[in-house]
Amino acid sequence: MRWRTGRQSSNVEDRRGSGGGRRGGFRIGLLGTAAIVLIGWYMGANPLQLLGMVGGANTILGSLGGSSQPTTVSSTPNDDAGKFVSVVLGTTEDVWNPTFQQMGKRYTEPKLVLFRDSTESACGYSSAATGPFYCPGDQKVYLDTGFFRELSGLGANGDFAQAYVLGHEVGHHVQNLLGITDQVSRLQARSSERDSNALSVALELQADCYAGVWANHAQTQLNMLESGDIEEAITAAASIGDDRLQRMSGRRINPDSFTHGSSKQRAEWFNRGLQSGNLRDCDTFSG
């Protein structure tokens, strides 16, 4: 991926300067997260609640006097990982701004928060164990760049595999701006657990498709892709499919419990957006 000469976004909030949102945090990694999620499914508990419990001790410590935010915040990362994600974020801005203009809408650029181990967001306390995420409450993407090592451990190597992850999270921001996120939340509130999971899968697959749309236009506008980049992104999408994570955790594959989609679905929807470059071809909810 050609990124070193790219424009760095100014919408970066680097909270890594003091070693993370709270001292004393710990990492359980992507596979540990998968195990917690699967335990939640098995016990009939909300996996997000269990993940919150993992950081509960740190939350209590923070309320007893620990700082919930780092003392040093920078908007211009100087390390390679920080520069890389800043440039990738810049390409999403260069793609989604004109795309929204063509739809007669205004694109509000999201902030990217870089943190280490743990941090606070409008969606609550989060640790690196939860992986990258988008918070609609503050319109920010949260990323501990250590996640890229976890991704590599799953066989998804390369800089464009990492760029796909950010493209996916910005895809959730696009959904939020278009009102899709709120629509899904309202439907989930009156749905069974099985139907709610299916809606979650559709939302995640659409974010994968939107990441493909971004990659299509970024290549057309910026000529950023190199040989092998597309394969890296497709491999990354497939590496974090629900079926693969369940299998790696030694559990029975249960499609009704999927919340992000199978490896095949994730790779196919990213590729569909990549080939089309059109948001209209990312309707994952029909049928």
Backbone torsions as a table, in degrees:
resi	resn	phi	psi	omega
1	MET	NA	130.1	179.7
2	ARG	-86.4	100.9	-176.3
3	TRP	-127.6	-19.7	-170.8
4	ARG	-66.0	-22.5	177.8
5	THR	-99.8	7.1	-178.1
6	GLY	-78.1	165.7	179.5
7	ARG	-79.0	129.3	175.0
8	GLN	-82.5	134.8	177.7
9	SER	-69.6	148.3	174.7
10	SER	-91.1	-0.2	-176.9
11	ASN	-95.1	43.3	-179.4
12	VAL	-114.9	132.8	177.1
13	GLU	-117.9	101.9	-174.8
14	ASP	-92.5	106.2	-178.5
15	ARG	-99.0	15.2	-174.3
16	ARG	-83.8	-6.6	-172.4
17	GLY	-61.3	-28.9	-179.4
18	SER	-106.8	15.6	175.8
19	GLY	87.6	15.1	175.7
20	GLY	120.6	173.8	-176.8
21	GLY	-66.6	-32.3	179.6
22	ARG	-145.1	141.6	172.0
23	ARG	-75.2	149.3	177.5
24	GLY	91.1	2.4	178.5
25	GLY	-71.2	167.3	178.4
26	PHE	-142.5	163.2	-177.8
27	ARG	-116.0	138.2	173.1
28	ILE	-113.6	-9.0	174.6
29	GLY	80.6	169.4	-176.3
30	LEU	-64.2	-41.6	-179.6
31	LEU	-68.4	-35.4	175.8
32	GLY	-65.0	-40.0	176.8
33	THR	-61.3	-44.3	179.4
34	ALA	-59.5	-39.9	179.7
35	ALA	-63.9	-41.7	179.2
36	ILE	-63.7	-43.4	178.9
37	VAL	-60.3	-44.1	-178.9
38	LEU	-67.1	-36.9	175.3
39	ILE	-61.5	-40.1	178.6
40	GLY	-61.8	-44.3	178.4
41	TRP	-60.9	-42.7	-176.2
42	TYR	-65.7	-38.5	-177.1
43	MET	-86.3	-7.2	-177.9
44	GLY	78.0	18.7	-179.8
45	ALA	-101.5	160.4	176.9
46	ASN	-72.9	116.4	-178.6
47	PRO	-57.7	-33.0	-179.6
48	LEU	-65.3	-34.1	176.8
49	GLN	-66.5	-40.4	178.4
50	LEU	-64.2	-40.8	178.5
51	LEU	-63.9	-36.2	176.7
52	GLY	-64.4	-34.8	179.1
53	MET	-66.5	-30.2	178.5
54	VAL	-58.7	-38.5	179.5
55	GLY	-94.9	8.3	-174.9
56	GLY	-60.3	-41.6	-178.7
57	ALA	-61.4	-40.2	179.0
58	ASN	-68.3	-33.7	177.9
59	THR	-62.5	-44.2	179.5
60	ILE	-63.7	-44.2	179.2
61	LEU	-60.6	-38.4	179.3
62	GLY	-64.0	-37.6	-179.0
63	SER	-71.9	-16.1	-179.8
64	LEU	-93.4	9.3	175.3
65	GLY	134.7	-11.1	177.6
66	GLY	-73.5	149.4	179.0
67	SER	-76.9	133.4	179.9
68	SER	-88.0	-7.8	178.4
69	GLN	-131.6	151.1	178.3
70	PRO	-67.9	155.7	179.9
71	THR	-81.4	-17.8	-178.4
72	THR	-121.1	122.2	178.5
73	VAL	-127.0	128.4	-179.0
74	SER	-125.6	149.4	177.1
75	SER	-106.5	2.5	-178.8
76	THR	-130.5	84.2	179.3
77	PRO	-59.1	141.0	-178.6
78	ASN	-108.5	-12.3	179.4
79	ASP	-87.4	162.5	-175.8
80	ASP	-60.6	-43.1	-178.7
81	ALA	-63.1	-42.8	179.7
82	GLY	-67.5	-42.2	177.8
83	LYS	-62.7	-40.5	-178.0
84	PHE	-60.6	-53.3	-177.3
85	VAL	-67.3	-29.0	176.5
86	SER	-65.6	-40.8	177.5
87	VAL	-67.8	-42.9	178.6
88	VAL	-60.1	-43.4	177.2
89	LEU	-60.1	-38.9	177.4
90	GLY	-60.2	-37.8	179.0
91	THR	-68.2	-33.8	177.5
92	THR	-66.1	-36.7	177.4
93	GLU	-65.3	-41.3	-179.4
94	ASP	-66.9	-24.2	179.2
95	VAL	-89.8	-49.1	-171.3
96	TRP	-77.2	-28.1	176.9
97	ASN	-59.0	-55.5	178.9
98	PRO	-67.7	-30.7	178.6
99	THR	-62.9	-43.5	177.8
100	PHE	-67.9	-37.6	177.4
101	GLN	-59.6	-40.4	178.1
102	GLN	-64.4	-26.3	177.5
103	MET	-88.9	1.7	-178.0
104	GLY	75.3	24.6	-178.3
105	LYS	-123.0	166.1	178.1
106	ARG	-107.3	131.0	178.3
107	TYR	-92.3	118.9	174.1
108	THR	-91.4	116.0	-175.0
109	GLU	-70.1	132.7	178.4
110	PRO	-79.1	159.3	171.6
111	LYS	-90.8	147.0	173.2
112	LEU	-110.0	118.4	179.3
113	VAL	-100.9	118.8	174.0
114	LEU	-96.6	129.5	180.0
115	PHE	-140.0	170.9	178.6
116	ARG	-129.4	121.1	175.5
117	ASP	78.0	-55.6	-177.4
118	SER	-160.8	158.4	179.1
119	THR	-163.6	174.4	176.1
120	GLU	-108.8	147.1	174.7
121	SER	-142.1	174.0	175.7
122	ALA	-65.9	-15.6	177.6
123	CYS	-93.3	4.9	177.9
124	GLY	109.6	-173.4	178.4
125	TYR	-70.3	138.2	179.7
126	SER	-137.8	143.7	175.4
127	SER	-114.1	167.7	179.5
128	ALA	-60.6	-22.4	-177.9
129	ALA	-62.5	-26.6	-178.2
130	THR	-77.6	-12.7	-179.1
131	GLY	80.2	179.0	178.4
132	PRO	-62.1	147.0	178.8
133	PHE	-154.8	160.4	175.2
134	TYR	-111.6	134.7	178.5
135	CYS	-110.5	110.7	179.2
136	PRO	-62.4	-28.1	-175.8
137	GLY	-62.4	-33.8	178.5
138	ASP	-121.1	3.3	179.2
139	GLN	55.2	47.7	179.2
140	LYS	-127.0	145.6	172.0
141	VAL	-98.4	132.1	-177.7
142	TYR	-112.3	132.2	-175.6
143	LEU	-146.9	124.5	165.4
144	ASP	-96.6	114.1	-173.9
145	THR	-63.6	-12.2	173.5
146	GLY	-62.7	-18.9	177.1
147	PHE	-59.4	-29.7	-178.8
148	PHE	-63.9	-30.5	175.3
149	ARG	-68.2	-39.1	176.5
150	GLU	-62.5	-42.0	179.9
151	LEU	-62.5	-42.3	178.2
152	SER	-62.7	-35.6	178.3
153	GLY	-65.2	-21.4	176.3
154	LEU	-89.6	4.4	178.0
155	GLY	94.7	5.6	-180.0
156	ALA	-101.6	94.4	-176.9
157	ASN	-105.5	161.7	174.0
158	GLY	105.9	153.8	-175.7
159	ASP	-69.5	-30.5	-179.2
160	PHE	-78.3	-21.8	170.3
161	ALA	-61.6	-41.1	178.0
162	GLN	-69.6	-39.5	179.1
163	ALA	-63.0	-36.7	177.7
164	TYR	-58.1	-40.3	-179.4
165	VAL	-58.7	-46.3	179.4
166	LEU	-68.4	-38.7	177.5
167	GLY	-60.2	-37.0	178.0
168	HIS	-65.5	-45.6	-178.8
169	GLU	-66.8	-38.0	174.9
170	VAL	-66.6	-29.5	173.8
171	GLY	-59.0	-37.0	175.6
172	HIS	-65.2	-35.0	176.3
173	HIS	-64.4	-41.3	177.1
174	VAL	-60.4	-43.7	176.7
175	GLN	-59.0	-41.3	-179.9
176	ASN	-63.3	-45.4	-179.6
177	LEU	-65.0	-31.7	-179.2
178	LEU	-84.5	-2.7	178.5
179	GLY	84.7	3.7	-177.3
180	ILE	-69.7	-40.6	-178.5
181	THR	-59.1	-45.8	179.7
182	ASP	-64.8	-40.0	179.4
183	GLN	-61.0	-44.3	-179.7
184	VAL	-65.4	-41.7	179.6
185	SER	-60.3	-40.6	179.2
186	ARG	-65.6	-40.0	178.4
187	LEU	-67.0	-40.4	-179.1
188	GLN	-64.6	-32.1	-177.4
189	ALA	-63.3	-23.9	-179.6
190	ARG	-118.7	24.2	-178.6
191	SER	-111.9	159.1	171.8
192	SER	-69.6	167.2	179.1
193	GLU	-60.4	-40.8	-179.5
194	ARG	-63.6	-45.6	-179.5
195	ASP	-69.4	-35.2	177.9
196	SER	-63.6	-41.0	176.6
197	ASN	-62.4	-39.9	179.8
198	ALA	-63.6	-38.7	177.1
199	LEU	-66.3	-38.2	177.3
200	SER	-63.0	-41.3	177.6
201	VAL	-60.8	-45.7	-179.6
202	ALA	-60.9	-39.5	179.8
203	LEU	-65.4	-42.6	-179.0
204	GLU	-69.2	-40.3	179.5
205	LEU	-66.4	-35.0	176.7
206	GLN	-65.7	-38.1	175.8
207	ALA	-63.4	-35.5	174.2
208	ASP	-63.3	-42.9	179.4
209	CYS	-64.3	-41.7	177.6
210	TYR	-63.1	-34.8	175.5
211	ALA	-62.8	-37.3	176.4
212	GLY	-66.5	-39.7	176.5
213	VAL	-60.7	-44.4	177.2
214	TRP	-59.3	-45.8	-178.7
215	ALA	-61.4	-39.2	178.2
216	ASN	-58.5	-52.0	-176.3
217	HIS	-73.0	-33.0	177.7
218	ALA	-63.9	-36.6	177.7
219	GLN	-69.6	-43.2	179.9
220	THR	-63.8	-43.2	-175.3
221	GLN	-83.7	-35.9	-169.3
222	LEU	-118.6	-9.7	-179.3
223	ASN	51.4	52.4	-172.2
224	MET	-94.8	-13.7	-173.5
225	LEU	-87.2	144.6	175.8
226	GLU	-118.6	171.7	179.7
227	SER	-57.6	131.1	177.8
228	GLY	92.8	-11.9	-176.8
229	ASP	-63.7	-44.9	-178.5
230	ILE	-61.1	-42.7	178.7
231	GLU	-61.7	-36.8	177.6
232	GLU	-61.5	-45.1	-178.6
233	ALA	-66.6	-42.7	-179.9
234	ILE	-64.5	-39.7	176.8
235	THR	-63.3	-40.4	178.7
236	ALA	-63.3	-44.2	179.5
237	ALA	-60.5	-43.7	-178.9
238	ALA	-70.4	-29.1	-176.3
239	SER	-68.4	-23.6	-176.8
240	ILE	-114.0	27.7	172.2
241	GLY	-70.4	148.4	-178.2
242	ASP	-59.3	-40.2	-177.6
243	ASP	-64.7	-40.2	180.0
244	ARG	-67.0	-42.9	-179.9
245	LEU	-66.6	-36.9	176.5
246	GLN	-64.8	-43.2	-179.8
247	ARG	-63.3	-43.1	-179.1
248	MET	-66.0	-25.6	178.6
249	SER	-88.9	4.4	176.7
250	GLY	77.7	19.5	-178.4
251	ARG	-104.4	160.0	174.4
252	ARG	-67.7	138.6	178.5
253	ILE	-73.5	121.8	-176.6
254	ASN	-126.7	95.6	-177.3
255	PRO	-57.8	-30.2	-179.6
256	ASP	-66.0	-20.6	-179.7
257	SER	-94.6	-3.6	179.8
258	PHE	-60.6	140.9	174.6
259	THR	-123.5	-11.1	-178.7
260	HIS	-124.7	-16.5	-179.1
261	GLY	106.3	159.9	179.4
262	SER	-74.3	166.9	177.1
263	SER	-58.0	-43.6	-179.8
264	LYS	-63.1	-44.5	-179.4
265	GLN	-62.9	-44.4	-176.5
266	ARG	-64.4	-43.2	178.8
267	ALA	-66.3	-41.1	-177.6
268	GLU	-66.6	-40.8	-178.5
269	TRP	-72.9	-34.7	173.7
270	PHE	-61.8	-45.8	-177.9
271	ASN	-65.7	-34.4	178.5
272	ARG	-63.4	-45.0	177.2
273	GLY	-65.2	-37.1	179.1
274	LEU	-63.6	-45.3	-177.6
275	GLN	-71.5	-35.7	-175.9
276	SER	-84.7	-49.0	-174.1
277	GLY	72.4	16.1	-174.0
278	ASN	-126.6	126.6	179.7
279	LEU	-60.1	-30.6	-177.6
280	ARG	-64.5	-19.7	179.8
281	ASP	-91.4	12.7	-178.7
282	CYS	-112.2	31.1	178.1
283	ASP	-82.1	94.2	-179.2
284	THR	-89.5	-0.9	-174.6
285	PHE	-95.4	-23.2	-178.6
286	SER	-63.0	130.7	177.7
287	GLY	78.6	NA	NA
